[in-house]
Amino acid sequence: MSGPWAYIVIFSGVTVPEFTAIIDKHDQDILNWLTVLPHTVFIVSAMTAADLTTFLRRHVPRIERILVLDANTDRNGWLPENAWDFLSHPSPPKYK
């Protein structure tokens, strides 16, 4: 493992507040997160996409479907500036 990397995680079967409450308990694995879209959380982690998928399936019990995408690719869209900054510069939060 190295990184950290930014991922776009799209999921179903659980609400965003339920999802983020669970990942907040694992701040050694999930370094930071941001949400600006329904059923989607941007995550910063040092895990690979495969390891992150396995981790989330294990720790988010009601998750039905999940898609983990590396955000370091050709991307475009209409998001708030802080979301683009989060995806472009993955890092832990400045304050805990």
N, C-alpha and C positions, 0 to 999 in steps of 0.2 A: 504494500500500500504506500502511496505517497499522496500528492495532492495538496490542498483540498480541491475538489471539483464541484462545479454547480450542476445540479440535475433538475430536470422538470419531471415531476412525478404526478401522473394522472391516475385517479383511482375511483372505484365505486364500492358501495356497500357500507360505507362509513362516512360520517359528515366530516368536513374540514376541522371543526372544533374538536371532535373526538380524535381525529388523526393527530392533530398538533399536540393535544394533551398527552398522548402516548409518546410521541417522539421527544417531547420536552423532558421526559424521564430518562432519556438516553443521550445526554449532551456530550458524552465522550465519543459517541458514534455519529450523531447528527449535530454538527457544529453550529449550524444556523439554518433558519428557514424563513420564507416569506410567502404570503398568499395574496394574489390579486385576481385570481380567476376561480370560478366554481370547480369543485372536484380536482383541484390542482394545487400543489405546493411546490415551491422552488426550495431545494434542499442543498446545503453545502455539507459535504462529507469527504473523508479521505478514502472511503470504500469505492470499489469498482461498481459499475452498474449492476452486475450480476450479484455481487455480495450485498448491495443495498436492497435489491429486490428480495433476496432470501431473508435478510434482516427484517424488512417490513412485513413480509408474509408471516414471519414467526411472531412478531411483536404486536401487530395490528390484527386482532383475532377475527373481526368481521369483514375484513377486506375481501372483495369478490374478484375484482379485476384490477390489474396494476400495469402501468407502463412507465418505465424509468428511461429517460432520455438524457444523454450528455448534452449540456447546454453550450458546449464549446464546439459549435458547428455553424454552418450557414443558417442564419436565423433572421427573422423579420416579423414585424407585427405592430400592434398598437397597444402599448403598455405604458404605465407611468414611468417616469425617468428613474425612480428608485429601483424598479424591477429590472431595468436594463443594466443599471450599475451593479445590482446584486448578481446577475447572471454573468456579467463581464469580469467581475473582480471577486471571486468566491473567497470568503474569509469568515472566521468566527465573529460573533458580535463584538462590538467595541466595549460594551459594558455587560456585565452579568449580574 
